[in-house]
Amino acid sequence: MRRTLALVSIGLVLILTSLATSIVARQASTQPDVLSALLVEVRGLRAAMEQLASTGPRVQLSMGRLQLQEQRINTLVRRMDEMRDRRTAVEQELSGKQREIADVEESLRREGMQPEAHVKSLRTEASQILQRLQGLQNEEAALVQEIAAEQGRWSEINQRLEELDRALSRK
């Protein structure tokens, strides 16, 4: 009986030893898999953090550029408004001068006088007003082109920000 018990005990010890060996072997084989998976995950996290760290300043820079463009556009629009006000005033001045010339010519004709001397000076004044008006119109056209160029730059920066937003949303 002792012998049987000893044999059974030895058998159990052998079985337990083989089970323990297989468990240790499994753990040893799965442990590198876990470690390599963790290593891959840590590398991925590091790459994501580096990308996020570089994205923040790029977003801030793009936002600053966008705000600068908005300020430029607003300044140009204010200049355009002022230009239009000045142009309107000069147009009214020219219209008034042209009415004055017509009135003086008509008045002098009714009186039977030659309107040339007085009307000539009025026409010279009207010509100067017309030159100022044309200068303002040229300046206004240049401002319109400048505003269009700045709005194009604004749109380009805004498009880049939208692309950046889409890229960040995907992640």
C-alpha positions, 0 to 999 in steps of 0.5 A: 500500500505504501508502494502504491501510495508512493507511486501515486504520489510520484505520478501526481508530482510528475503530472503537476510538474508537467502541468506547471512546466506547460503553464510556465512555457505558455506564459513564457510564450505569451509574455513576449507577445504581450510585451511586443503588443505593449511596445507597439502600443507605446510607440503608437501613443508616442507618435500620436503625442508628437503629432498632436504636439506639432499640430497645436502650433500649426493650428495657432499659426494658421488661426493667426494668419486667418485673423491677420487676413481678416484685419487686412480685409476689414481695413481695405473695406473701410478704405473703400467706404471712405473712397466711395464717400469722397467719390460721391461728394466729388460727383455731386460737386461736378454735377453742381458745377455742370448745372452752374455752367448750364445756368450761367450759359442760359442766363448770359444768352438771355441777356444777349451776352457772350458766355465764353469768358465766365463759362471758360473758368467754370469749365476749367473748374469742372475739368479739375473736378472731373480729374479728381473724380477719375483719380478717385475712381482709379483708386477705388478700382485698385482697392477692389482688386486688392480686396479681392486678392486679400479675400483669396488669401483668406479663403486659402488659409481657411481652406487649409484650416478646414483640411487640418480639421478634417485630418484631426477629426479622422484620428 
